[in-house]
Amino acid sequence: MIRERRKVVGGIFADAAKYTLTAGVIGSILSGKYTVLSSIVVAIFFVSFALLAYFITPKDQKED
């Protein structure tokens, strides 16, 4: 049961990483205010969400 919850939470963080990257890139292009600082902030959030998703999602267990 805990394993299934971790899969769901890991998926949520993976989706958050994708949405952060998409919204950050599209938002900065459409607004015309693309700066290095905004790129760094989007990259930090993307990497942090992606790392959380990686470590929260349980690894596959080997079937014996």
Gaussian input, Z-matrix of N, CA and C with variables (Angstrom, degrees):
# hf/3-21g

backbone

0 1
 N
 C     1     B1
 C     2     B2     1     A1
 N     3     B3     2     A2     1     D1
 C     4     B4     3     A3     2     D2
 C     5     B5     4     A4     3     D3
 N     6     B6     5     A5     4     D4
 C     7     B7     6     A6     5     D5
 C     8     B8     7     A7     6     D6
 N     9     B9     8     A8     7     D7
 C    10    B10     9     A9     8     D8
 C    11    B11    10    A10     9     D9
 N    12    B12    11    A11    10    D10
 C    13    B13    12    A12    11    D11
 C    14    B14    13    A13    12    D12
 N    15    B15    14    A14    13    D13
 C    16    B16    15    A15    14    D14
 C    17    B17    16    A16    15    D15
 N    18    B18    17    A17    16    D16
 C    19    B19    18    A18    17    D17
 C    20    B20    19    A19    18    D18
 N    21    B21    20    A20    19    D19
 C    22    B22    21    A21    20    D20
 C    23    B23    22    A22    21    D21
 N    24    B24    23    A23    22    D22
 C    25    B25    24    A24    23    D23
 C    26    B26    25    A25    24    D24
 N    27    B27    26    A26    25    D25
 C    28    B28    27    A27    26    D26
 C    29    B29    28    A28    27    D27
 N    30    B30    29    A29    28    D28
 C    31    B31    30    A30    29    D29
 C    32    B32    31    A31    30    D30
 N    33    B33    32    A32    31    D31
 C    34    B34    33    A33    32    D32
 C    35    B35    34    A34    33    D33
 N    36    B36    35    A35    34    D34
 C    37    B37    36    A36    35    D35
 C    38    B38    37    A37    36    D36
 N    39    B39    38    A38    37    D37
 C    40    B40    39    A39    38    D38
 C    41    B41    40    A40    39    D39
 N    42    B42    41    A41    40    D40
 C    43    B43    42    A42    41    D41
 C    44    B44    43    A43    42    D42
 N    45    B45    44    A44    43    D43
 C    46    B46    45    A45    44    D44
 C    47    B47    46    A46    45    D45
 N    48    B48    47    A47    46    D46
 C    49    B49    48    A48    47    D47
 C    50    B50    49    A49    48    D48
 N    51    B51    50    A50    49    D49
 C    52    B52    51    A51    50    D50
 C    53    B53    52    A52    51    D51
 N    54    B54    53    A53    52    D52
 C    55    B55    54    A54    53    D53
 C    56    B56    55    A55    54    D54
 N    57    B57    56    A56    55    D55
 C    58    B58    57    A57    56    D56
 C    59    B59    58    A58    57    D57
 N    60    B60    59    A59    58    D58
 C    61    B61    60    A60    59    D59
 C    62    B62    61    A61    60    D60
 N    63    B63    62    A62    61    D61
 C    64    B64    63    A63    62    D62
 C    65    B65    64    A64    63    D63
 N    66    B66    65    A65    64    D64
 C    67    B67    66    A66    65    D65
 C    68    B68    67    A67    66    D66
 N    69    B69    68    A68    67    D67
 C    70    B70    69    A69    68    D68
 C    71    B71    70    A70    69    D69
 N    72    B72    71    A71    70    D70
 C    73    B73    72    A72    71    D71
 C    74    B74    73    A73    72    D72
 N    75    B75    74    A74    73    D73
 C    76    B76    75    A75    74    D74
 C    77    B77    76    A76    75    D75
 N    78    B78    77    A77    76    D76
 C    79    B79    78    A78    77    D77
 C    80    B80    79    A79    78    D78
 N    81    B81    80    A80    79    D79
 C    82    B82    81    A81    80    D80
 C    83    B83    82    A82    81    D81
 N    84    B84    83    A83    82    D82
 C    85    B85    84    A84    83    D83
 C    86    B86    85    A85    84    D84
 N    87    B87    86    A86    85    D85
 C    88    B88    87    A87    86    D86
 C    89    B89    88    A88    87    D87
 N    90    B90    89    A89    88    D88
 C    91    B91    90    A90    89    D89
 C    92    B92    91    A91    90    D90
 N    93    B93    92    A92    91    D91
 C    94    B94    93    A93    92    D92
 C    95    B95    94    A94    93    D93
 N    96    B96    95    A95    94    D94
 C    97    B97    96    A96    95    D95
 C    98    B98    97    A97    96    D96
 N    99    B99    98    A98    97    D97
 C   100   B100    99    A99    98    D98
 C   101   B101   100   A100    99    D99
 N   102   B102   101   A101   100   D100
 C   103   B103   102   A102   101   D101
 C   104   B104   103   A103   102   D102
 N   105   B105   104   A104   103   D103
 C   106   B106   105   A105   104   D104
 C   107   B107   106   A106   105   D105
 N   108   B108   107   A107   106   D106
 C   109   B109   108   A108   107   D107
 C   110   B110   109   A109   108   D108
 N   111   B111   110   A110   109   D109
 C   112   B112   111   A111   110   D110
 C   113   B113   112   A112   111   D111
 N   114   B114   113   A113   112   D112
 C   115   B115   114   A114   113   D113
 C   116   B116   115   A115   114   D114
 N   117   B117   116   A116   115   D115
 C   118   B118   117   A117   116   D116
 C   119   B119   118   A118   117   D117
 N   120   B120   119   A119   118   D118
 C   121   B121   120   A120   119   D119
 C   122   B122   121   A121   120   D120
 N   123   B123   122   A122   121   D121
 C   124   B124   123   A123   122   D122
 C   125   B125   124   A124   123   D123
 N   126   B126   125   A125   124   D124
 C   127   B127   126   A126   125   D125
 C   128   B128   127   A127   126   D126
 N   129   B129   128   A128   127   D127
 C   130   B130   129   A129   128   D128
 C   131   B131   130   A130   129   D129
 N   132   B132   131   A131   130   D130
 C   133   B133   132   A132   131   D131
 C   134   B134   133   A133   132   D132
 N   135   B135   134   A134   133   D133
 C   136   B136   135   A135   134   D134
 C   137   B137   136   A136   135   D135
 N   138   B138   137   A137   136   D136
 C   139   B139   138   A138   137   D137
 C   140   B140   139   A139   138   D138
 N   141   B141   140   A140   139   D139
 C   142   B142   141   A141   140   D140
 C   143   B143   142   A142   141   D141
 N   144   B144   143   A143   142   D142
 C   145   B145   144   A144   143   D143
 C   146   B146   145   A145   144   D144
 N   147   B147   146   A146   145   D145
 C   148   B148   147   A147   146   D146
 C   149   B149   148   A148   147   D147
 N   150   B150   149   A149   148   D148
 C   151   B151   150   A150   149   D149
 C   152   B152   151   A151   150   D150
 N   153   B153   152   A152   151   D151
 C   154   B154   153   A153   152   D152
 C   155   B155   154   A154   153   D153
 N   156   B156   155   A155   154   D154
 C   157   B157   156   A156   155   D155
 C   158   B158   157   A157   156   D156
 N   159   B159   158   A158   157   D157
 C   160   B160   159   A159   158   D158
 C   161   B161   160   A160   159   D159
 N   162   B162   161   A161   160   D160
 C   163   B163   162   A162   161   D161
 C   164   B164   163   A163   162   D162
 N   165   B165   164   A164   163   D163
 C   166   B166   165   A165   164   D164
 C   167   B167   166   A166   165   D165
 N   168   B168   167   A167   166   D166
 C   169   B169   168   A168   167   D167
 C   170   B170   169   A169   168   D168
 N   171   B171   170   A170   169   D169
 C   172   B172   171   A171   170   D170
 C   173   B173   172   A172   171   D171
 N   174   B174   173   A173   172   D172
 C   175   B175   174   A174   173   D173
 C   176   B176   175   A175   174   D174
 N   177   B177   176   A176   175   D175
 C   178   B178   177   A177   176   D176
 C   179   B179   178   A178   177   D177
 N   180   B180   179   A179   178   D178
 C   181   B181   180   A180   179   D179
 C   182   B182   181   A181   180   D180
 N   183   B183   182   A182   181   D181
 C   184   B184   183   A183   182   D182
 C   185   B185   184   A184   183   D183
 N   186   B186   185   A185   184   D184
 C   187   B187   186   A186   185   D185
 C   188   B188   187   A187   186   D186
 N   189   B189   188   A188   187   D187
 C   190   B190   189   A189   188   D188
 C   191   B191   190   A190   189   D189

   B1=1.4447
   B2=1.5242
   B3=1.3066
   B4=1.4650
   B5=1.5272
   B6=1.3206
   B7=1.4648
   B8=1.5322
   B9=1.3173
   B10=1.4584
   B11=1.5317
   B12=1.3218
   B13=1.4728
   B14=1.5135
   B15=1.3358
   B16=1.4629
   B17=1.5231
   B18=1.3298
   B19=1.4641
   B20=1.5229
   B21=1.3171
   B22=1.4617
   B23=1.5249
   B24=1.3188
   B25=1.4674
   B26=1.5261
   B27=1.3236
   B28=1.4641
   B29=1.5185
   B30=1.3224
   B31=1.4589
   B32=1.5167
   B33=1.3183
   B34=1.4648
   B35=1.5264
   B36=1.3237
   B37=1.4660
   B38=1.5234
   B39=1.3281
   B40=1.4652
   B41=1.5239
   B42=1.3192
   B43=1.4606
   B44=1.5249
   B45=1.3302
   B46=1.4676
   B47=1.5246
   B48=1.3243
   B49=1.4686
   B50=1.5190
   B51=1.3318
   B52=1.4652
   B53=1.5211
   B54=1.3249
   B55=1.4580
   B56=1.5202
   B57=1.3112
   B58=1.4643
   B59=1.5156
   B60=1.3216
   B61=1.4602
   B62=1.5202
   B63=1.3116
   B64=1.4652
   B65=1.5209
   B66=1.3180
   B67=1.4645
   B68=1.5225
   B69=1.3128
   B70=1.4645
   B71=1.5099
   B72=1.3246
   B73=1.4609
   B74=1.5260
   B75=1.3245
   B76=1.4593
   B77=1.5283
   B78=1.3256
   B79=1.4638
   B80=1.5108
   B81=1.3085
   B82=1.4601
   B83=1.5183
   B84=1.3197
   B85=1.4687
   B86=1.5296
   B87=1.3284
   B88=1.4672
   B89=1.5256
   B90=1.3167
   B91=1.4653
   B92=1.5234
   B93=1.3144
   B94=1.4580
   B95=1.5150
   B96=1.3041
   B97=1.4668
   B98=1.5224
   B99=1.3053
   B100=1.4594
   B101=1.5209
   B102=1.3268
   B103=1.4557
   B104=1.5176
   B105=1.3029
   B106=1.4531
   B107=1.5270
   B108=1.3103
   B109=1.4647
   B110=1.5269
   B111=1.3259
   B112=1.4664
   B113=1.5183
   B114=1.3192
   B115=1.4643
   B116=1.5111
   B117=1.3102
   B118=1.4655
   B119=1.5230
   B120=1.3237
   B121=1.4640
   B122=1.5265
   B123=1.3233
   B124=1.4644
   B125=1.5242
   B126=1.3233
   B127=1.4617
   B128=1.5262
   B129=1.3206
   B130=1.4693
   B131=1.5224
   B132=1.3291
   B133=1.4651
   B134=1.5195
   B135=1.3347
   B136=1.4588
   B137=1.5254
   B138=1.3169
   B139=1.4651
   B140=1.5247
   B141=1.3281
   B142=1.4629
   B143=1.5274
   B144=1.3389
   B145=1.4606
   B146=1.5196
   B147=1.3244
   B148=1.4654
   B149=1.5313
   B150=1.3195
   B151=1.4672
   B152=1.5254
   B153=1.3211
   B154=1.4619
   B155=1.5217
   B156=1.3211
   B157=1.4702
   B158=1.5256
   B159=1.3200
   B160=1.4643
   B161=1.5225
   B162=1.3189
   B163=1.4584
   B164=1.5241
   B165=1.3177
   B166=1.4508
   B167=1.5257
   B168=1.3369
   B169=1.4657
   B170=1.5148
   B171=1.3337
   B172=1.4737
   B173=1.5243
   B174=1.2952
   B175=1.4521
   B176=1.5243
   B177=1.3209
   B178=1.4586
   B179=1.5229
   B180=1.3063
   B181=1.4587
   B182=1.5222
   B183=1.3063
   B184=1.4540
   B185=1.5151
   B186=1.3113
   B187=1.4559
   B188=1.5293
   B189=1.3245
   B190=1.4653
   B191=1.5012
   A1=111.22
   A2=117.44
   A3=121.16
   A4=109.82
   A5=116.04
   A6=121.16
   A7=110.71
   A8=116.62
   A9=120.95
   A10=111.08
   A11=116.26
   A12=119.95
   A13=110.76
   A14=116.85
   A15=120.55
   A16=110.72
   A17=117.34
   A18=120.11
   A19=110.88
   A20=116.52
   A21=120.76
   A22=110.84
   A23=117.34
   A24=120.99
   A25=110.08
   A26=117.42
   A27=120.43
   A28=111.53
   A29=116.44
   A30=120.38
   A31=112.28
   A32=115.64
   A33=119.82
   A34=110.54
   A35=117.07
   A36=119.67
   A37=111.17
   A38=118.17
   A39=120.47
   A40=110.50
   A41=116.65
   A42=120.21
   A43=111.42
   A44=116.45
   A45=120.19
   A46=110.44
   A47=117.33
   A48=120.44
   A49=110.37
   A50=117.09
   A51=120.37
   A52=111.30
   A53=116.89
   A54=120.65
   A55=111.52
   A56=117.82
   A57=121.08
   A58=110.64
   A59=115.96
   A60=119.63
   A61=110.75
   A62=117.12
   A63=120.92
   A64=111.12
   A65=116.65
   A66=120.07
   A67=111.62
   A68=117.24
   A69=120.23
   A70=112.87
   A71=116.28
   A72=119.81
   A73=110.91
   A74=116.94
   A75=120.09
   A76=110.96
   A77=116.53
   A78=119.94
   A79=112.84
   A80=116.68
   A81=118.67
   A82=111.54
   A83=117.80
   A84=120.11
   A85=110.52
   A86=116.32
   A87=119.41
   A88=112.48
   A89=116.86
   A90=118.78
   A91=112.03
   A92=116.35
   A93=119.42
   A94=113.05
   A95=116.88
   A96=121.20
   A97=110.33
   A98=116.17
   A99=121.34
   A100=108.76
   A101=115.77
   A102=120.33
   A103=109.49
   A104=115.00
   A105=120.19
   A106=110.33
   A107=116.35
   A108=120.45
   A109=111.30
   A110=117.20
   A111=118.87
   A112=111.17
   A113=117.34
   A114=120.60
   A115=111.48
   A116=116.95
   A117=121.49
   A118=110.68
   A119=117.30
   A120=121.14
   A121=110.68
   A122=117.47
   A123=120.97
   A124=110.24
   A125=117.22
   A126=121.09
   A127=111.34
   A128=117.53
   A129=120.84
   A130=110.47
   A131=116.90
   A132=119.27
   A133=111.48
   A134=117.45
   A135=120.68
   A136=111.42
   A137=116.31
   A138=120.15
   A139=111.23
   A140=117.81
   A141=119.68
   A142=111.13
   A143=118.24
   A144=120.59
   A145=111.09
   A146=117.55
   A147=120.93
   A148=111.02
   A149=116.81
   A150=119.81
   A151=111.50
   A152=116.91
   A153=119.72
   A154=110.88
   A155=116.97
   A156=120.48
   A157=110.41
   A158=116.95
   A159=120.53
   A160=111.76
   A161=116.78
   A162=119.44
   A163=113.52
   A164=118.30
   A165=120.68
   A166=111.24
   A167=116.61
   A168=120.25
   A169=110.05
   A170=118.16
   A171=120.03
   A172=111.01
   A173=115.25
   A174=121.75
   A175=109.18
   A176=116.02
   A177=120.61
   A178=110.14
   A179=115.43
   A180=120.31
   A181=109.65
   A182=115.98
   A183=120.13
   A184=109.37
   A185=115.54
   A186=120.84
   A187=108.42
   A188=117.55
   A189=120.97
   A190=111.62
   D1=-42.87
   D2=178.78
   D3=-65.92
   D4=-36.36
   D5=179.00
   D6=-60.63
   D7=-42.61
   D8=179.59
   D9=-66.40
   D10=-38.97
   D11=177.72
   D12=-64.01
   D13=-40.09
   D14=179.19
   D15=-65.32
   D16=-36.19
   D17=176.56
   D18=-63.09
   D19=-43.23
   D20=-179.86
   D21=-65.33
   D22=-46.25
   D23=-179.10
   D24=-65.93
   D25=-39.13
   D26=176.19
   D27=-62.02
   D28=-39.19
   D29=176.83
   D30=-64.91
   D31=-37.09
   D32=178.03
   D33=-63.66
   D34=-43.78
   D35=179.03
   D36=-68.45
   D37=-34.98
   D38=176.57
   D39=-64.69
   D40=-42.59
   D41=176.82
   D42=-64.18
   D43=-40.26
   D44=178.42
   D45=-62.06
   D46=-37.87
   D47=178.03
   D48=-64.63
   D49=-44.70
   D50=179.53
   D51=-63.65
   D52=-43.99
   D53=-178.23
   D54=-68.48
   D55=-35.79
   D56=177.38
   D57=-63.64
   D58=-45.74
   D59=179.84
   D60=-64.50
   D61=-45.16
   D62=-179.13
   D63=-63.37
   D64=-50.04
   D65=-178.79
   D66=-64.64
   D67=-38.20
   D68=-179.72
   D69=-66.50
   D70=-44.15
   D71=-178.50
   D72=-71.05
   D73=-49.41
   D74=-178.42
   D75=-65.86
   D76=-41.16
   D77=179.48
   D78=-63.11
   D79=-41.20
   D80=-179.29
   D81=-72.21
   D82=-33.11
   D83=178.18
   D84=-71.61
   D85=-45.32
   D86=-178.09
   D87=-68.66
   D88=-33.39
   D89=-179.13
   D90=-78.74
   D91=-18.92
   D92=-179.08
   D93=76.57
   D94=10.66
   D95=-178.67
   D96=-112.77
   D97=49.14
   D98=179.79
   D99=-76.42
   D100=115.72
   D101=178.76
   D102=-127.54
   D103=166.60
   D104=178.04
   D105=-66.46
   D106=-37.05
   D107=179.74
   D108=-63.42
   D109=-43.53
   D110=178.60
   D111=-65.83
   D112=-35.39
   D113=176.30
   D114=-64.37
   D115=-41.10
   D116=179.63
   D117=-65.61
   D118=-42.96
   D119=179.99
   D120=-63.86
   D121=-44.96
   D122=178.32
   D123=-62.97
   D124=-41.85
   D125=179.85
   D126=-64.39
   D127=-40.19
   D128=179.39
   D129=-63.70
   D130=-45.97
   D131=178.85
   D132=-65.53
   D133=-41.08
   D134=179.25
   D135=-61.04
   D136=-48.06
   D137=-178.60
   D138=-65.90
   D139=-39.95
   D140=-179.50
   D141=-66.26
   D142=-43.01
   D143=177.90
   D144=-66.50
   D145=-39.90
   D146=179.81
   D147=-65.50
   D148=-41.36
   D149=178.15
   D150=-66.37
   D151=-41.10
   D152=176.11
   D153=-60.62
   D154=-43.23
   D155=178.95
   D156=-62.95
   D157=-40.65
   D158=-178.98
   D159=-64.13
   D160=-44.49
   D161=-175.72
   D162=-81.84
   D163=-23.98
   D164=179.33
   D165=-80.14
   D166=-38.50
   D167=-178.37
   D168=-65.93
   D169=125.57
   D170=-178.94
   D171=-69.64
   D172=147.48
   D173=177.27
   D174=-77.17
   D175=154.09
   D176=178.50
   D177=-65.55
   D178=137.59
   D179=177.47
   D180=-90.81
   D181=141.98
   D182=178.28
   D183=-78.72
   D184=132.13
   D185=177.81
   D186=-85.64
   D187=128.97
   D188=179.22
   D189=-94.08

